[in-house]
Amino acid sequence: MKGAIMRGVTWANSSALLAASVAVLVAPPVAASAAPQELTFARDVAPILYENCVECHRPGSFAPMSLLTYENARLYAPLMKTKVQTRQMPPWHVDRTVGIQDYANDTSLTDEEIATIVGWVDGGAIKGNDADMPSLPDLPKGGAWQLEEQLGRAPDMIVRSAAYDVIANGQDQWWGPTMAVEGLDEARWIQSYEFKPAYPMGLKVVHHGHAYLRVGNQNLQIAHYGVGKRYESFPEGVGMLIPPGEAEVTWNLHYFPVGERVESDVVEVGLWFYPEGEEPEIRTRGEVLMRVDYMNGMPRGGDILIPPYGKQVLQGVHVLRRPTLISSFRPHMHMRGKEMSMEAVYPDGRREMLGKVSDYRHIWQLSYQFTEGAQPLLPAGTTLLFTSVFDNSAENPLNPDPTQWVVFGRRGVDEMSHMWVGITDLEQEEYERRVAERQQREQQIAARDGGG
């Protein structure tokens, strides 16, 4: 389902803003019949919503409304129009004018789909013929492992955090327990992981989090979560090795109160292994944190100082010591964050924009996952240049108070800047092989498209 990235994603601020807008955007009743050429919910709009929206927007979910029925969709029709026209929904914030545009998890609507929804609203939000309605989608049960449906089996290993009580109102909260877990009898390779907040309230209060597995003297970052990024499967032939032995998991969970007390919240992480005895060719580091807010010899964040009603730009560089395959990127800033980009500066001086998020919104923590053929293959010595833009003006819709000076801090009202990058180190021979294979595919495509 194309709307997969919306699964398990919401946050208090977005729900509150959405609920507030509904009061002034309710559509009036309309006739139930439609002329053959008119856009209708049954024939034209419902298929789009069922494919892209209703995995979150359904009864009993954490989204602020259900869009499974015509009656509900008509009620929110003007709001739907605004959200899709401005590309706020489904959430996808990559700049479409620069950088790589081939993503495996692109949830954005096509121009044609947006035009259909807008035309339907402008035409009176007509229902149409019940016979044209598509069948209700087979949605996963709330709280189920989403990867279980994709991979066809339950997780091979599950670890759980200690319970935490989230207060109804207040500032950001953090929870970092360390839990002993039963270790493995033999080494296993992780193929996929899923980070699962409790359903439905945990999905509302867990903004982002990380799980670190310690076995002996090894520390592994086994799972990362952000609003909009719940699971990850490594590319074919790539895995993360867990050694055998007694283990413990340390959690780093960032909670945000939503106006309702949530008691005994527990987060789970599920791990799917490669089959026993199967060893992938390449060992990955998974998502690697690359900081932008620690440069120029200062303590971390010492270079963040955003004036009232002002803006600030930060840049950070990270040199790749080995040939590298990049599978994804995930910007992280707070409420004043506006843009973040990742650029490659090659050893010969060439520069290439790999990806840019030009409409960053702290209420979403999306991971942008390149398709296999588009994943950047970078030679050793390449510099990754990260650029972050902060906007403390009144025009920033998420800015809580433009009159304040903003400095570094962990709270959402403070700022920070880093990017989580899916990094797999390659041996030189493997890098050269992959480059040759990619060049050959590109030549074959060019010959086919050119009729040669």
C-alpha positions in Angstrom: 0.0 0.0 0.0 1.5 3.3 -1.1 0.5 5.0 2.1 2.8 2.9 4.2 4.9 5.7 5.5 1.9 7.2 7.2 1.5 4.1 9.4 2.1 4.7 13.0 2.5 8.4 12.6 0.9 11.4 14.3 1.7 14.0 16.8 -0.2 16.2 19.2 0.5 19.5 17.4 -0.7 18.2 14.0 -3.8 16.7 15.5 -4.6 19.9 17.4 -4.1 22.1 14.3 -6.1 19.8 12.2 -9.0 19.6 14.6 -9.0 23.4 14.9 -9.2 23.9 11.2 -12.2 21.5 10.8 -14.6 23.9 12.6 -14.3 26.4 9.8 -14.0 24.0 6.9 -17.1 21.8 7.2 -18.8 21.2 3.9 -22.5 21.5 3.3 -24.7 18.5 2.3 -24.8 17.7 -1.4 -27.0 15.6 -3.7 -26.3 11.9 -3.9 -26.6 11.6 -7.7 -24.1 12.7 -10.3 -23.9 13.2 -14.0 -21.7 10.7 -15.9 -18.8 13.1 -16.4 -18.7 14.5 -12.9 -16.0 13.5 -10.5 -17.5 11.4 -7.8 -16.4 9.9 -4.5 -17.4 6.4 -5.4 -15.7 6.2 -8.7 -12.8 8.7 -8.6 -11.9 9.7 -5.0 -12.4 6.6 -2.9 -9.8 4.6 -4.8 -7.2 7.3 -4.1 -8.1 7.5 -0.4 -8.1 3.8 0.0 -4.7 3.5 -1.6 -3.0 6.4 0.2 -4.8 7.6 3.3 -7.0 5.2 5.2 -4.4 3.1 6.8 -4.1 6.0 9.2 -7.5 7.7 8.6 -9.8 5.0 9.8 -12.1 4.4 12.9 -10.3 3.8 16.1 -6.9 5.0 14.8 -4.7 7.8 16.0 -5.4 10.0 13.0 -7.9 12.9 13.7 -10.6 11.6 11.4 -11.7 8.6 9.3 -11.9 8.8 5.5 -13.3 5.4 4.8 -16.9 6.6 4.1 -18.4 9.2 1.9 -20.1 10.9 4.8 -16.8 11.5 6.6 -14.9 12.4 3.5 -17.6 15.0 2.5 -17.5 16.5 6.0 -13.7 17.2 5.6 -13.7 17.8 1.9 -12.5 21.5 2.0 -9.7 20.5 4.4 -8.7 17.6 2.2 -8.4 20.0 -0.7 -6.2 22.3 1.2 -3.9 19.6 2.5 -3.4 17.9 -0.9 -3.0 21.1 -2.8 -0.2 22.2 -0.5 1.2 18.7 -0.4 1.0 18.5 3.4 -0.9 15.2 3.0 0.2 12.6 2.5 3.4 13.8 4.1 6.4 13.9 1.7 8.7 16.9 1.9 11.5 16.2 -0.6 12.3 19.1 -2.9 11.1 17.9 -6.4 13.4 20.3 -8.2 16.9 19.0 -7.1 18.6 15.8 -6.1 17.7 12.1 -6.6 13.9 11.6 -7.1 13.7 7.8 -7.0 12.4 6.7 -3.6 11.1 3.3 -2.6 8.7 4.7 0.0 7.4 7.8 -1.9 3.9 8.3 -0.5 3.2 11.6 -2.4 0.1 11.9 -4.6 0.6 12.3 -8.3 -0.5 15.6 -10.0 -3.4 13.7 -11.5 -4.6 12.4 -8.1 -4.4 15.8 -6.5 -6.3 17.3 -9.5 -9.0 14.6 -9.0 -9.5 15.4 -5.3 -9.5 19.2 -5.9 -11.9 18.8 -8.8 -14.2 16.6 -6.7 -14.4 19.2 -3.9 -14.8 22.1 -6.3 -17.6 20.2 -8.1 -19.7 19.8 -4.9 -18.1 16.7 -3.3 -20.7 14.4 -5.0 -21.1 10.8 -3.8 -21.9 9.1 -7.1 -23.2 5.5 -7.6 -22.8 3.0 -4.8 -22.0 0.4 -7.4 -18.8 2.3 -8.3 -17.4 2.1 -4.8 -14.3 0.0 -4.5 -14.1 -2.8 -1.9 -12.9 -1.8 1.5 -9.2 -2.3 1.8 -7.9 -5.1 3.9 -6.2 -3.0 6.6 -3.8 -4.5 9.2 -5.1 -4.7 12.7 -4.1 -1.8 14.9 -1.1 -2.7 16.9 0.0 -5.5 14.6 3.6 -5.8 13.3 3.5 -4.1 9.9 6.5 -6.1 8.6 4.8 -9.3 9.5 2.4 -8.8 6.6 5.2 -7.9 4.2 7.7 -10.7 5.3 5.1 -13.3 5.9 6.2 -14.2 9.4 6.4 -12.8 13.0 9.6 -11.3 14.3 12.4 -13.7 15.3 13.2 -11.7 18.4 11.2 -9.1 20.3 12.6 -6.7 23.0 10.5 -4.4 25.2 11.1 -1.2 27.1 10.2 -0.7 30.7 6.8 1.0 31.2 6.6 4.8 31.4 3.8 7.0 32.6 3.4 10.1 30.3 1.8 13.1 31.9 -1.2 14.8 30.3 0.4 18.2 29.9 3.9 19.6 30.1 7.2 19.7 28.3 9.0 17.0 26.4 10.0 13.9 28.4 12.7 11.4 27.9 12.9 7.8 29.1 16.2 5.8 28.9 15.9 2.5 30.7 18.4 -0.4 30.3 16.7 -3.8 30.1 18.4 -7.2 30.3 17.4 -9.5 27.4 17.9 -13.1 26.6 21.0 -13.3 24.3 21.4 -15.5 21.2 23.1 -18.9 21.3 24.7 -18.2 17.9 25.4 -15.2 15.8 22.5 -14.0 13.6 22.2 -11.4 10.9 19.4 -8.8 11.0 17.5 -8.5 7.8 14.7 -6.1 9.0 13.6 -4.3 12.1 10.4 -2.6 13.3 10.0 -0.1 16.2 6.4 -0.4 17.5 4.9 2.1 20.0 1.8 0.8 21.7 -1.5 1.2 19.8 -3.1 3.7 19.7 -1.9 6.1 22.5 1.8 5.2 22.3 1.7 6.3 18.7 0.5 9.7 19.8 3.0 10.3 22.5 6.2 8.7 21.2 7.8 11.3 18.9 11.1 9.4 18.2 13.3 6.9 19.8 16.3 4.5 19.5 17.2 1.1 20.8 20.8 0.1 21.4 21.8 -3.6 22.0 25.0 -4.3 24.0 26.6 -7.7 23.7 29.9 -8.0 25.5 31.9 -4.9 24.5 29.9 -4.3 21.3 27.1 -1.7 21.0 24.7 -2.0 18.1 22.0 0.5 17.1 19.4 -2.1 16.3 16.3 0.2 15.7 15.4 3.8 15.1 11.9 5.4 15.1 10.6 8.8 14.1 7.1 10.0 13.4 6.7 8.6 9.8 9.6 6.1 10.0 8.7 2.9 11.8 10.6 0.0 10.1 13.5 -0.7 7.8 14.6 -3.6 5.6 18.2 -3.7 4.5 19.0 -4.1 0.8 19.4 -7.6 -0.5 22.7 -9.2 0.6 23.2 -6.6 3.4 22.7 -7.3 7.1 23.7 -6.3 10.7 25.4 -8.9 12.7 24.4 -9.7 16.3 27.0 -11.8 18.2 25.9 -14.5 20.6 25.9 -14.0 24.4 24.1 -12.3 27.2 22.7 -8.9 26.2 21.0 -5.8 27.3 19.0 -3.1 25.5 19.2 0.6 26.3 16.3 2.8 25.2 16.3 6.5 24.2 12.7 7.5 24.0 11.4 11.0 23.4 7.8 11.5 24.6 5.5 14.5 24.2 2.3 15.0 26.2 -0.9 15.2 24.2 -3.5 16.4 26.8 -4.3 12.9 28.0 -2.4 10.9 30.6 -0.9 7.7 29.1 -0.1 5.1 31.7 2.4 2.3 31.5 3.5 2.9 27.9 5.7 0.2 26.5 7.6 0.2 23.3 8.6 -2.9 21.4 11.2 -3.7 18.8 10.9 -6.7 16.5 13.9 -8.2 14.7 13.7 -10.4 11.6 16.9 -12.4 10.9 18.3 -14.0 7.7 17.7 -17.8 7.7 20.0 -19.7 9.9 23.3 -20.4 8.2 22.7 -17.7 5.6 25.3 -14.9 5.7 24.8 -11.7 3.7 27.7 -10.5 1.7 27.9 -7.0 3.3 27.7 -5.8 6.9 25.9 -2.5 7.4 26.0 0.1 10.1 22.4 1.0 9.5 21.3 4.5 10.2 24.4 6.6 11.3 24.0 10.0 13.0 25.9 12.7 11.2 25.9 16.0 13.2 25.7 19.5 11.8 25.5 21.3 15.1 28.9 20.6 16.6 31.3 22.2 14.1 34.0 24.9 14.4 35.5 23.4 17.6 32.6 24.4 19.8 30.7 22.2 22.2 27.7 20.5 20.6 25.2 23.1 19.5 27.4 26.0 20.5 26.9 27.4 17.0 23.1 27.6 17.2 21.9 31.1 18.0 18.8 32.1 16.2 17.6 35.7 16.8 14.0 36.7 17.2 12.2 36.8 13.9 15.4 35.7 12.2 17.0 32.8 10.4 20.2 30.9 10.6 22.1 28.5 8.2 24.5 25.8 9.5 26.7 23.5 7.5 28.6 20.4 8.5 30.9 18.1 6.7 31.7 14.4 7.1 34.4 12.7 5.0 33.8 9.1 4.0 37.0 7.1 4.6 35.8 4.0 2.7 33.6 3.5 -0.4 30.0 3.9 0.7 26.5 2.9 -0.3 23.8 5.2 1.0 20.3 3.7 1.3 18.4 6.5 3.0 18.5 9.9 4.8 16.4 11.3 7.6 16.8 15.0 8.7 16.3 15.9 12.3 15.7 19.4 13.6 13.1 20.9 15.9 10.3 23.5 15.5 12.3 26.2 13.8 13.8 23.7 11.3 12.9 24.6 7.7 15.3 22.9 5.2 18.0 20.3 5.3 20.0 18.9 2.4 22.8 16.3 1.8 25.3 17.0 -1.0 28.2 14.9 -2.2 31.6 16.6 -2.9 33.6 14.0 -4.8 37.4 13.7 -4.6 37.8 15.3 -8.1 35.8 18.3 -6.9 32.5 17.5 -8.6 29.4 18.3 -6.5 26.1 16.5 -6.6 22.9 17.2 -4.6 21.8 13.8 -3.2 18.6 14.9 -1.4 16.9 18.0 -0.1 14.0 18.4 2.2 12.7 21.9 1.5 9.6 21.9 3.7 10.8 20.2 6.9 8.2 19.8 9.6 9.2 18.7 13.1 5.9 16.9 13.5 7.1 14.3 10.9 10.4 12.4 11.1 10.3 10.8 7.6 13.1 8.6 6.3 13.6 9.0 2.6 14.7 5.6 1.2 16.3 5.5 -2.2 15.3 2.8 -4.7 18.0 0.1 -5.1 19.2 1.5 -8.5 19.3 5.1 -7.2 21.2 4.6 -4.0 24.3 6.8 -4.1 27.5 4.8 -4.6 30.3 7.1 -3.3 34.1 6.6 -3.6 36.4 6.8 -0.6 37.3 10.4 0.1 33.9 11.8 -0.8 32.7 14.6 1.5 29.1 14.7 2.6 28.0 18.3 3.0 24.9 18.9 5.1 23.1 22.3 5.1 20.4 23.2 7.7 18.1 26.2 7.6 16.3 27.5 10.7 13.3 29.9 10.5 12.3 31.7 13.6 9.9 34.1 11.8 6.2 34.4 12.3 5.7 32.8 8.8 6.9 29.5 10.2 3.6 27.7 11.0 5.2 25.5 13.7 7.1 28.3 15.5 5.8 28.5 19.0 7.2 32.0 19.7 9.1 34.1 17.2 10.1 36.7 19.9 12.5 34.3 21.6 16.2 33.7 21.0 16.7 30.0 20.2 19.7 28.0 21.3 20.7 24.3 21.3 18.6 21.9 23.4 16.7 18.6 23.5 13.3 20.1 23.8 11.1 20.8 20.8 11.2 24.5 21.5 15.0 24.5 21.4 17.1 23.5 18.3 19.5 20.9 17.1 20.6 19.6 13.7 21.7 16.2 12.5 20.9 13.7 9.8 20.4 10.0 10.1 22.0 8.4 7.0 21.7 4.8 6.0 25.4 3.8 5.6 26.9 0.6 4.3 30.7 0.5 4.0 32.1 -1.3 0.9 35.4 -2.9 0.1 37.0 -1.3 -2.9 36.5 -4.4 -5.1 32.8 -4.5 -4.1 32.4 -0.8 -4.9 34.0 -1.2 -8.3 31.8 -4.2 -9.1 28.6 -2.3 -8.2 29.7 0.8 -10.2 30.3 -1.4 -13.2 27.0 -3.2 -12.9 25.1 0.2 -12.6 26.9 1.6 -15.6 26.0 -1.5 -17.6 22.3 -1.2 -16.6 22.3 2.5 -17.5 23.8 1.7 -20.9 21.2 -1.0 -21.6 18.4 1.4 -20.6 19.8 4.1 -22.8 20.1 1.7 -25.8 16.6 0.5 -25.3 15.1 3.9 -25.0 17.1 5.1 -27.9 16.0 2.2 -30.1 19.6 1.0 -30.4 
